[in-house]
Amino acid sequence: QKEVEQNSGPLSVPEGAIASLNCTYSDRGSQSFFWYRQYSGKSPELIMSIYSNGDKEDGRFTAQLNKASQYVSLLIRDSQPSDSATYLCAVNTNAGKSTFGDGTTLTVKP
Amino acid sequence: ETGVTQTPRHLVMGMTNKKSLKCEQHLGHNAMYWYKQSAKKPLELMFVYNFKEQTENNSVPSRFSPECPNSSHLFLHLHTLQPEDSALYLCASSQGDSRAVTEAFFGQGTRLTVV
């Protein structure tokens, strides 16, 4: 079992729709959870961080964390073509490192 | 200077060459990382340094040799590489220790081509 698993892509949504990206992790002791966006040929950039159960909203982005289910998700409302990228879920374990998922590629079609 | 800076941005080297990648962070972080990202593949963690001490080496071949002289600088020395080592090499830094690590900030990467 991978330490961090993301739903396999690619994911395609029409412009204006909600894009839902999912991630599960195996280490129950994980404390910090992050979503990164990576455009083709570029380095990952942090878009959301979440540390406690529940929802965290930032503009069009909402991160959801459920530690009991070991599940973290990212919702993108009113998706735009500029949101087309690969989204990486990262989990920081008590071992002191960031473990990344394989990423989900999102395409938003105009 | 801001964030995490990597040099060079692009590097083409022969299989018998020796070169080094440099990473510098201006964020006051104590942890630095090297990642490899091959085309259409996920990020692979290579090395982790925390307070200049190597805390992780993910079975990386010895032709890759990291060096961390202080918490702000990280090098990756390359020698006798293979064509399959061609990839985007990303440096990142974060703050924290074994109990909690904050988000990672990435440099722009070095696009390496081995010919």
Boltz contact constraints between the chains, C-beta under 6 A:
constraints:
  - contact:
      token1: [A, 31]
      token2: [B, 100]
      max_distance: 6.0
  - contact:
      token1: [A, 34]
      token2: [B, 103]
      max_distance: 6.0
  - contact:
      token1: [A, 43]
      token2: [B, 90]
      max_distance: 6.0
  - contact:
      token1: [A, 43]
      token2: [B, 106]
      max_distance: 6.0
  - contact:
      token1: [A, 43]
      token2: [B, 108]
      max_distance: 6.0
  - contact:
      token1: [A, 43]
      token2: [B, 109]
      max_distance: 6.0
  - contact:
      token1: [A, 44]
      token2: [B, 106]
      max_distance: 6.0
  - contact:
      token1: [A, 46]
      token2: [B, 103]
      max_distance: 6.0
  - contact:
      token1: [A, 49]
      token2: [B, 103]
      max_distance: 6.0
  - contact:
      token1: [A, 92]
      token2: [B, 101]
      max_distance: 6.0
  - contact:
      token1: [A, 96]
      token2: [B, 97]
      max_distance: 6.0
  - contact:
      token1: [A, 96]
      token2: [B, 98]
      max_distance: 6.0
  - contact:
      token1: [A, 96]
      token2: [B, 101]
      max_distance: 6.0
  - contact:
      token1: [A, 97]
      token2: [B, 48]
      max_distance: 6.0
  - contact:
      token1: [A, 98]
      token2: [B, 104]
      max_distance: 6.0
  - contact:
      token1: [A, 100]
      token2: [B, 43]
      max_distance: 6.0
  - contact:
      token1: [A, 102]
      token2: [B, 42]
      max_distance: 6.0
  - contact:
      token1: [A, 103]
      token2: [B, 42]
      max_distance: 6.0
